[in-house]
């Protein structure tokens, strides 16, 4: 894919009040308000990305832009941050419609169940009921995508892609064994240490540290990532991670069986969060399912290095659904 073309993809950033919490939403394509767009070119389908943990939506922008281009710019691709993982800059307006049910607080919104409710609140309020949905979940976002299918059968989801899915036995995985003690038993020590280290730190210093870190990883970001070093956000990331270790244990076979025809699972061969054993087990339980094993040694955090490959694959898997479903718009961005 031509890098110049990717640079031309419009990405709109907005912060909206969702479940009583400011939420970053990044939107690829010219469509920023599906409710009030009455034009003939209004898309009939939305591709909706739910990130892993941390839920920093800005790191998913290269993948979203590549995917938007791979589906010929016919459909918007939106990324939602997790509640409490991204703070709005001081000069950024936070959108909230009057009487918006999203302004109502969600119980334990920073926890695993609350994060699922947070995504449901957004979809129910910001996406028209008739708009078809393709949901892409990465890592714990895959668990949330399954929960959305389970708790909101009324949503017109035509396909759901679960990439490097952490949907079972998280604490037993190689990374889970290392993370569980820190996230579950030493979490408060982490809170205190990050607060004492980062709270007094000036924003200029944080910006420099982040810039150096991104350069070392050879990663670019067109939106602010200051939340990466915000104690409030880091505490919420650790809190969600702790709940993942405790609650994501047994695979939800009932929901998978009910929605199997809509699901595509993509497992890695070098993924310490969901080892190949998990792939073999689910493949054995659902031999008729679209359950794939990576042949390219793509890492769990594919958004950093392999976003183009993943975007091309997802677009290819999606091709038949888009041709079968009545979702093509009568116009597209030039």
N, C-alpha and C positions, 0 to 999 in steps of 0.2 A: 504493500500500500504506500502510495506516495506521501512522504512526510508533509509536503506543502499542502496537500489536500486536507490532511488531518488538522493542520494549523488553521484552516479556513472554517472549520466546523464551529458554529456559534454555540457558546455555553453560557447560560444565564444562571447567576447565583441569586438565591433568595433565602431569607430566613422567615419561617412562618411559625406561628404558635400552634403546637400540636400536642394535645394532651396536657396543656398548661406549660409546656416546655419549649423554648426556642429551638428550632430544628433547621439545619441547613439542608437545602434541596438544590442539587445541581442539575440543570436541564439542557440536554443536547438537542439542538434543532431550533427552529424559529417559533415553535409553539410553547408559550409560557403559561397560558391560561386556557385549559381545555373547556372550562365551563362557559366562558364568555366569548369564545371564538365561534362565531356562527357562519364562518366562511365555508365555501364548498370544499376547500382543501383541508378542513379540519380532519386530523387523522382519526381512524376508527380503532386504532390499537396503540397501546403504550407499553414500552419495554421498561420494566421497573426493577432496579438493582438494589438488593439488600446486602450491605457489606458484612464482612466478618468483624471480629473484635481485635483491635480498636475499630470503631465505626467512623473512620475519617473518610468522608465521601470524596474529598479532593484527590486522594490517591487512586481512585477508580476512574478519574476523568479520562486518562489515555485509553483505557479499555472501552469506556462508553463512547468516546469519539470514534474509535476504530470500528466498533459495532454499528454505530449510526451510519458510517460510510459504507460498511459491508452490507447493510440492508438498503442501500441506494438512497439513503436520506429520506425515506418515505415515512418513517415512524419516529416519534420522539423517544429518547432514551433518558430516563431520569434516575438519579441516585439520591437516596435519602440517608442522612446520617443517623446514628443511634442517638436516642435522647440522652442529653448530658455529656456527649462526647465532643461536641463542637460548640464554642461560644461565639455569638455574633460580635463582630468588631463594634466599638463604641459608637461609631458614626453610621452603623447599618440599621435601616428601618426593619422592624419585625412586623410581618403582616399577620393580621387576624381579622376575619370578617365579623361584623356585629352579630351576636347571637350564635357564633360559631361553636358547635358542640366540642370542637377540638380544644376550646379554651377550658373545658372542664378537666379537672385533674384526673389522672389515671393512677390507681393505687400501685405503689412500688414501681413506678415507671422506669427506674434505672435498673431494675432486675430483669430476669429473662422473660417472665410472663408479661411484665409491663412493657417491655420492648416490642413484643408481638402486638399488644393492644395499641401501642404507639403507631405501628405501621398500618394497622387496620383503620385507626382513626383518620390517618392521612388519606388512605385510598377512598374511604367512604365520603370524605368531604371535598377532596381536591380532584377527584376523577369522576366524570359522568358515569352513571350506572351502565349505559349502553357501550361504553368504551371497553373493548376486549383487552385482556392483560396477558403479557408474558412476564413471568416473575423469574428473576435470576438471583439465586442465593449463593453466597460464597462463605465457606466455613460455617460459622454459627448462623449466618444468614440463611443457610440451607435448612437448618432446624426451624427458623422462623417462617420460611416459605412453606414448609410442611404444616406448621401450626395454622397458617393463614388458610390453607386448603381445608383443614379440619374444622376451624371455627367460623369460617365465612364462605360456606358453599354457594352463597348467592352471588359472589363475585365472578364475573365472566372470565376466569383464567383459562386460557386455551393451552398453555404450556408452561412448565416450570423446570428450569435447569438448576440442578444442585451441583455446584462446582467445589471439589475437594470438601465433601460434606461431613461436618462433625455432627452426626445425628445419633451417635451411640457411644457408650463406653469411653467418654472423653478422659476421665481420670486414669484409665488403664492404658492409654496410648503412651508412647515414649515421651512425648512432650508433656502429656498430662501428669505423668508421675513426677516430673520435675516441677511443674507449675502448681500442682495441688497444695503442697505445703505452704508455698508463698501466698497463694490466693485465698486459701481457706483458714490457715492457722496463723500466718504472720501478716495478714492483711492490714491490721491496725498499725503495726510497726512501719509498713510501707507508707501508709497515709501520713503518719507523723514525719517520717524522714523526707518524703517528697515535699510536704508543706514547708518544713523548716529550710529546705534547700532552695526551693523554687519561688516561694511566696515573696521573699524580699528581692528577688532577682529582677532588675529592670527589663522592660520589654526589648530594649535595644540589645541587651546581652542575650536574651532568649532568641531573638531573631537571628543573631549571629551564630549561636549554637545550632539552631535548626538549619541555617544556610550551609554550615560546614557539614552537618550530618547528611543533608540531601546531596551535597557535592560528592561526598565519599561514597554514597550509594548510587551515584550517577542518576539521580531522580530529579525531575523538574516538577514544580507545582505552580499553576497560574493563579491559585487562590491561597489566602493566608492559612498557614498551618500552625499558628501560635498555640492553638489548643493542645498540641502535642506536649507542651510543657506547662500546662495549667493544672495545678494541684486538684482543682474541682473535677476536671475531666479525667485525670489519671485515677482519681478515687473511684469514679463511676465505671471506668474501664476494668479496674481490679474487682469491683463489686460484681459486675456482670460476669467476669471470668470465674469468680468463686462460685456463683450460682450454676454456671455451665458445668463445672467439675462435679457438683453435687446432683444436679437435676438431669443432665443428659447422660443417661445410663442405658436404658432399654430402648431399642429401636422401635418406632411407632409403626409396626407392621400393618395395623388395621387401616391407618390413613394411607399408607403406601399402596396397599391392596386396592382400596377404594378409588384411588386416583392414578393408578399405575400407568394408564394410557397417556397421561399428560406429563409424566415425569421422565427426565433424563438425568442419570447420575454419572458424574465424572470423577473417578478416583485417581490419585497419583501413585506412582511407584516409589517415590522418595519422600513420602509425606509422613512426618513424625506425629501428626495429629490424627490421621486415620490410615493406619498401615494397610498393606495389601490383604491382610487377613480379614479385615472388615469388608473389603470388596468381595473376596471369595465367599464370605458368609451370606451377604445379601444376594449375590448372584445365585447361590445355591437355593435360597429361599424364594427368589423371584426369577426363575430361569427365563421367563417370557418378557421380563422388563428390559428397558433400554438402559443398561448398566454397563458403563465403559471404563476401561483401564487405560490410563495415559501411556502412550508408546514413545513419548518425546522427552521424558525426564523433566517435565515442567514442575517447578516448585510449588508448594502450597500457596505462597504469596505471589501468584502469577502476575498480579497487577504491576509488579516492579520491573519484570524482565520480559514476560511472555504474553503481554496483553494483546498484541496483534494476532498471535497464533490462536489464542482463546477466542477472540472476537470472530475470526474467520471460521473457526469450528462451530461456534454457536450459530452464526448466520447460516452456515450450511445445514445444520440440523433443523433450523427454523424454516428453511425454504419451503418444504412441503406444506407446513401449517399455514404459511402466509398465502400460498397459492390456493389452498382448499378453502380457507376461511374468507368471508366477505369483508376484508379489512383494507383493501387497497384504496388509497385516497385518489381523488380525481385530479389532484395537483400535487406538486412537490416543490421543494426548494431547488432553485437553479444553482 
